[in-house]
Amino acid sequence: MATTQEECDKFAATYQASAEELECPVFYDGTMCWVASRVNTTAYMRCPKIFPQIDTSKFVKMYCNADGTWDQVNYDLCLSEKGITKTNASLEQIQFHTDVIHGAKIMEIVGLFLSFCSLVLALLVFSCFRSLQCHRTKIHKHLFAAYIARLTFEIILMVNGFYERTQAAVGYAETFISRTPPLCVTLEVFREYTRLCTFAWMFIEGMYLNSLLSSAVFGKPKFIAFYIIGWVLSAPLIIAWAIAMHFTLGSNSNCWFANINTVYYWVFIEIPRNVLLSMNLLFLINILRVLVTKLRESNTSETKQVRKAIKATFVLLPLLGVANLVWLIPEPETEDSPGWIVVYNYGLLFLDAYQGFFVAILYCFMNAEVRSVLRRKYSTWRTYHNPNRGHNMVVTTATDIRLTVMDDGHCQSET
């Protein structure tokens, strides 16, 4: 490929543009020579090794406008991976950082799918069995629903971005979502809304559990207030952020994927989210205080007290989302320790992507009441499909009636 203005001019002279369709002409941008391209398409070129910080495995792109003119090229895309900036790092360090991020993203996609499937199953379990209906599981169901909605948008945008990066190796990486900025921006807005709703329902979980353990008398929860906090209060913040982003970047600015670097993101999204997480951290500390106090009053040995406190902390961390506060830790630079880069990227993405999976496992499939109901239903199903069922029809029917009555009850406990 031509690398100088003279070579690019010679190439352009030999190129015969189509007379039937408007095209962007051969163009030299001062670094590379771009071939003619059809209008309303994006051309891709492998990043040139013009300085050590460039990752030559990536692609830089330039858009051909409808009027046959080229858009401005931006070589910063060659270092566009999260956490990689223009530093004095060597090419080897940049390549290592890029490989770590790529591997962490694959792990994140697997975790998102696993969390999505487990949360859907957990929501179905809580919804299908009447014996599991109570205030506690009602809050769980809304948290699971918010999680599932968030993961839906996360998976769509994550797979879209991953597909673009892998297909860029063949010179074309633009998907339908990327070619439709309003759609991409809409998905981004709903992703942020559902994420904020998820943290709001985590806050409700912490507030409900804290009130349940700290109050001697706890009346019926005011679910209207819960619905407003969980689903409504996030909307004005997201709308304000979307309006600010629209007037600042427009709807055709790389789908707002770099919005995390804007002040609007911190004001309308990040600060409210961290406030909710900080309050949940206070709830967690108070819950552990109450637990330790009750253990001491029961004359439990110190070793058992510590063991139960650690177990309670481990169980409550994913439900209350307190672990998400680690995102406040600054990202490592490319020239930092390789071990710290690996721990930061894999650790944080693991906590975020697999959090829904742990919530579903701990609060549904490992719950004693849920396991008891599932065992009874499985026993009923196995008895019903037993080929010798006719020999003990009366006993089976009586058993079915007894199990049905048990499943029509209510949650055994609120803790």
C-alpha positions in Angstrom: 0.0 0.0 0.0 1.2 3.5 -0.8 2.8 5.3 2.1 3.7 8.6 0.6 1.8 11.4 -1.2 3.5 10.6 -4.4 2.8 6.9 -4.3 -0.9 7.7 -3.4 -1.2 10.1 -6.4 0.2 7.4 -8.7 -2.3 4.9 -7.3 -5.2 7.4 -7.7 -4.2 8.0 -11.4 -4.5 4.3 -12.2 -7.8 3.9 -10.4 -11.0 4.2 -12.4 -13.9 5.4 -10.3 -17.3 3.9 -11.0 -19.4 6.3 -13.1 -22.6 4.7 -11.8 -22.2 5.3 -8.1 -20.8 8.2 -6.1 -17.7 7.3 -4.2 -15.2 8.9 -1.9 -11.9 9.2 -3.9 -8.5 7.9 -3.2 -7.2 10.0 -0.3 -3.8 10.5 1.4 -4.3 11.6 5.0 -0.6 12.3 5.7 0.1 8.8 6.9 -1.7 6.3 4.8 -3.4 6.1 1.4 -7.1 5.3 1.5 -8.7 3.5 -1.4 -11.9 4.8 -2.9 -15.0 3.7 -1.1 -18.8 3.8 -1.5 -20.8 6.5 0.2 -22.3 5.8 3.6 -19.8 3.1 4.4 -16.8 2.8 6.7 -13.3 2.0 5.3 -10.8 0.1 7.6 -7.0 0.1 7.4 -4.6 -1.6 9.7 -3.0 0.8 12.2 0.5 1.8 10.9 3.6 1.5 13.1 4.2 5.3 13.2 5.3 5.2 16.8 5.9 2.5 19.4 2.6 3.0 21.2 0.6 2.0 18.1 -0.9 -1.5 18.2 -0.6 -2.7 14.7 -3.1 -5.5 15.2 -5.9 -2.9 15.4 -7.7 -1.0 12.7 -8.3 2.6 12.1 -11.5 3.6 10.3 -12.7 6.5 8.2 -16.3 7.2 7.2 -17.3 8.0 3.6 -20.1 10.6 3.8 -23.2 10.7 1.6 -21.8 13.6 -0.5 -18.7 11.7 -1.4 -16.3 13.3 1.1 -14.2 11.6 3.7 -14.8 12.2 7.4 -11.8 13.0 9.6 -9.6 10.1 10.5 -8.7 9.5 14.2 -5.6 7.4 14.9 -6.5 7.3 18.6 -8.6 4.3 17.7 -5.4 2.4 17.5 -5.1 2.7 21.3 -8.8 2.7 22.0 -9.0 -0.4 24.3 -10.0 0.4 27.9 -7.1 1.4 30.0 -4.6 2.0 27.1 -3.5 5.5 26.6 -0.7 7.3 24.9 2.2 6.7 27.3 5.9 5.9 27.2 5.1 2.2 27.3 6.9 -0.1 24.9 5.1 -2.0 22.1 5.5 -5.2 24.1 3.7 -3.6 27.1 0.9 -2.3 24.9 0.5 -5.6 23.2 0.4 -7.4 26.6 -2.2 -4.9 28.0 -4.3 -5.4 24.9 -4.1 -9.2 25.2 -5.2 -9.1 28.8 -8.2 -6.9 28.0 -9.2 -9.2 25.2 -9.0 -12.3 27.4 -10.9 -10.5 30.2 -13.6 -9.5 27.7 -14.1 -13.1 26.7 -14.4 -14.1 30.3 -16.9 -11.2 30.8 -19.1 -12.4 27.9 -19.2 -15.9 29.4 -20.1 -14.5 32.8 -22.9 -12.3 31.4 -24.5 -15.3 29.6 -24.2 -17.5 32.7 -25.7 -14.8 34.9 -28.5 -14.2 32.5 -29.5 -17.9 32.3 -29.3 -18.5 36.0 -31.3 -15.3 36.9 -34.0 -16.3 34.4 -34.3 -19.7 35.9 -34.3 -18.2 39.4 -37.1 -15.7 38.5 -39.1 -18.6 37.0 -38.7 -20.6 40.2 -39.9 -17.7 42.4 -42.8 -17.0 40.1 -44.1 -20.5 39.6 -44.3 -21.7 43.2 -46.9 -20.1 45.4 -45.2 -21.4 48.6 -42.3 -19.1 47.8 -44.3 -15.9 47.6 -43.4 -13.5 50.4 -42.1 -10.0 50.9 -38.5 -11.1 50.7 -38.8 -13.1 47.5 -41.0 -10.3 46.0 -38.0 -7.9 46.3 -35.7 -10.6 45.0 -37.9 -11.0 41.9 -37.7 -7.3 41.1 -33.9 -7.4 41.6 -33.7 -10.4 39.3 -35.9 -8.6 36.7 -33.7 -5.5 36.8 -30.6 -7.7 36.4 -32.1 -9.6 33.5 -33.0 -6.4 31.7 -29.6 -5.0 32.3 -27.8 -8.1 31.1 -30.0 -8.2 27.9 -28.6 -4.8 26.8 -25.1 -5.6 28.1 -25.0 -8.8 26.1 -26.3 -7.2 22.9 -23.7 -4.4 23.0 -20.9 -6.6 24.2 -21.4 -9.2 21.5 -21.8 -6.4 18.9 -18.4 -4.9 20.0 -16.7 -8.3 20.2 -18.0 -9.2 16.7 -16.7 -5.9 15.3 -13.2 -6.4 16.8 -12.9 -10.0 15.5 -14.3 -9.2 12.0 -12.0 -6.2 11.7 -9.3 -8.7 10.8 -10.9 -9.1 7.4 -11.2 -5.4 6.8 -14.9 -4.9 7.6 -16.3 -4.8 11.1 -19.4 -2.6 11.1 -22.6 -4.2 12.3 -26.2 -3.1 11.8 -26.2 -1.5 15.3 -23.0 0.5 14.5 -24.5 1.6 11.2 -27.6 2.9 13.0 -26.5 5.5 15.5 -30.0 6.2 16.9 -30.4 2.5 17.7 -27.0 2.2 19.3 -27.5 5.3 21.4 -30.9 4.0 22.5 -29.4 0.7 23.6 -26.7 2.6 25.5 -29.4 4.7 27.3 -31.4 1.6 28.3 -28.3 -0.2 29.4 -27.4 2.7 31.8 -31.1 2.9 33.0 -31.3 -0.8 33.8 -27.9 -0.7 35.5 -29.0 2.1 37.7 -32.3 0.3 38.5 -30.3 -2.8 39.4 -28.3 -0.9 42.0 -31.5 0.8 43.2 -33.0 -2.6 44.0 -29.8 -3.7 45.7 -30.2 -0.7 47.9 -33.8 -1.8 48.6 -32.5 -5.3 49.5 -30.1 -3.7 52.0 -32.7 -1.3 53.4 -35.3 -4.1 53.9 -32.8 -6.5 55.5 -31.4 -3.9 57.7 -34.9 -2.8 58.9 -35.9 -6.4 59.4 -32.9 -7.2 61.7 -32.7 -3.9 63.5 -36.4 -3.2 64.3 -38.2 -5.1 67.0 -41.5 -4.6 65.1 -41.5 -4.5 61.4 -44.8 -3.9 59.6 -45.7 -4.7 56.0 -43.2 -3.1 53.6 -44.4 -0.2 51.5 -43.9 -1.6 48.1 -45.2 1.5 46.4 -42.1 3.3 47.8 -39.9 0.4 46.7 -41.3 0.6 43.1 -40.6 4.3 42.9 -37.1 3.9 44.2 -36.3 0.8 42.1 -37.9 1.8 38.8 -38.9 5.5 38.7 -36.1 7.5 40.4 -33.5 6.3 37.9 -35.4 7.7 34.9 -34.9 11.4 35.5 -31.2 10.9 36.0 -30.8 8.9 32.8 -33.0 11.4 30.8 -30.9 14.3 32.1 -27.7 12.4 31.2 -29.0 11.5 27.7 -30.0 15.1 27.0 -26.6 16.4 28.1 -24.8 13.8 25.9 -27.0 14.6 22.9 -26.3 18.3 23.0 -22.6 17.6 23.7 -21.7 14.7 21.4 -24.8 14.3 19.2 -26.2 10.9 18.2 -23.4 10.0 15.9 -20.4 10.0 18.2 -19.3 6.4 18.4 -22.6 5.5 20.1 -21.4 7.3 23.3 -19.1 4.4 24.2 -16.6 6.9 25.7 -19.3 8.5 27.8 -17.7 7.3 31.0 -15.0 10.0 30.6 -17.6 12.8 30.6 -18.6 14.9 33.6 -22.2 14.2 32.8 -21.7 10.5 33.4 -20.3 11.1 36.9 -22.9 13.7 37.9 -26.0 11.8 36.7 -25.0 8.1 36.9 -21.7 7.4 38.7 -22.2 9.5 41.8 -25.8 8.4 42.5 -24.8 4.8 42.0 -21.9 5.0 44.4 -24.1 6.8 46.9 -26.5 3.8 46.9 -23.5 1.4 47.2 -22.1 3.4 50.1 -25.4 3.3 51.9 -25.5 -0.5 51.3 -22.0 -0.7 52.8 -23.3 1.0 56.0 -26.3 -1.4 56.0 -23.9 -4.3 55.7 -21.8 -3.1 58.6 -24.9 -2.6 60.8 -26.2 -6.1 59.8 -22.9 -7.7 60.8 -22.9 -5.7 64.1 -26.4 -7.0 64.9 -25.4 -10.5 64.0 -22.2 -10.5 66.2 -24.2 -9.0 69.1 -26.8 -11.8 68.9 -24.1 -14.4 68.6 -22.4 -13.1 71.7 -25.7 -13.1 73.6 -26.1 -16.8 72.7 -22.7 -17.6 74.2 -21.4 -18.9 70.9 -17.7 -19.5 70.9 -15.5 -16.8 69.4 -14.4 -19.0 66.5 -18.0 -19.7 65.5 -18.8 -16.0 65.8 -16.0 -15.2 63.3 -16.9 -18.0 61.0 -20.6 -17.0 60.9 -19.7 -13.3 60.4 -17.5 -14.2 57.5 -20.1 -16.4 56.0 -22.7 -13.6 56.3 -20.4 -11.2 54.7 -19.7 -13.5 51.8 -23.4 -14.1 51.2 -24.5 -10.5 51.4 -21.8 -9.0 49.2 -23.3 -10.0 45.9 -26.8 -9.2 47.0 -26.0 -5.7 48.2 -23.5 -5.0 45.4 -20.9 -3.5 47.8 -18.1 -5.2 45.9 -18.8 -2.8 43.0 -17.1 0.0 44.9 -13.8 -1.5 43.8 -14.5 0.2 40.4 -13.4 3.4 42.1 -9.8 2.1 42.1 -7.9 3.9 39.3 -7.2 1.8 36.2 -3.6 0.6 35.8 -1.4 2.3 33.2 0.1 0.3 30.4 3.6 0.5 31.9 2.4 -0.7 35.3 3.1 -4.2 36.7 1.8 -7.0 34.5 0.4 -8.7 37.6 -1.6 -5.7 38.6 -2.9 -5.3 35.1 -4.1 -8.9 35.1 -5.6 -8.7 38.6 -7.4 -5.4 37.9 -9.0 -6.4 34.5 -9.8 -10.0 35.3 -10.8 -9.3 38.9 -13.1 -6.4 38.3 -14.8 -7.9 35.2 -15.3 -11.2 37.1 -17.0 -9.4 40.0 -19.3 -7.5 37.6 -20.1 -10.3 35.1 -20.6 -13.1 37.5 -22.4 -11.2 40.2 -25.9 -12.1 38.9 -24.9 -15.8 38.8 -23.8 -15.7 42.5 -27.0 -13.9 43.5 -29.2 -16.5 41.8 -27.2 -19.4 43.3 -27.1 -18.0 46.8 -30.6 -16.6 47.1 -32.5 -19.1 45.0 -30.9 -22.5 44.3 -29.1 -22.8 47.6 -32.1 -21.6 49.6 -33.5 -24.4 51.8 -37.2 -23.5 51.0 -36.5 -23.5 47.3 -34.7 -26.8 47.4 -37.5 -28.3 49.5 -40.2 -27.2 47.0 -38.2 -28.4 44.0 -37.6 -31.8 45.6 -41.3 -32.2 46.3 -42.2 -31.2 42.8 -39.7 -33.6 41.4 -41.0 -36.4 43.6 -44.5 -35.7 42.4 -43.4 -35.6 38.8 -41.5 -38.9 39.1 -44.4 -40.6 40.9 -46.9 -39.4 38.2 -44.7 -40.8 35.4 -44.1 -44.0 37.2 -45.4 -46.9 34.9 -46.7 -48.7 38.0 -48.6 -45.7 39.2 -52.0 -47.5 38.7 -51.1 -50.0 41.5 -51.0 -47.3 44.2 -53.3 -44.7 42.7 -55.0 -43.8 46.0 -51.7 -43.2 47.8 -50.3 -41.2 44.9 -53.4 -39.0 44.7 -53.3 -38.4 48.5 -49.7 -37.5 48.3 -50.3 -35.1 45.4 -53.1 -33.4 47.4 -50.8 -33.0 50.4 -48.0 -31.6 48.3 -50.4 -29.2 46.6 -51.6 -27.9 49.9 -48.0 -27.4 51.1 -47.2 -25.5 47.9 -50.1 -23.2 48.3 -48.7 -21.8 51.6 -46.4 -18.9 52.3 -42.7 -18.4 52.9 -41.7 -19.9 56.1 -39.5 -17.1 57.2 -38.5 -13.5 56.3 -34.8 -13.8 57.1 
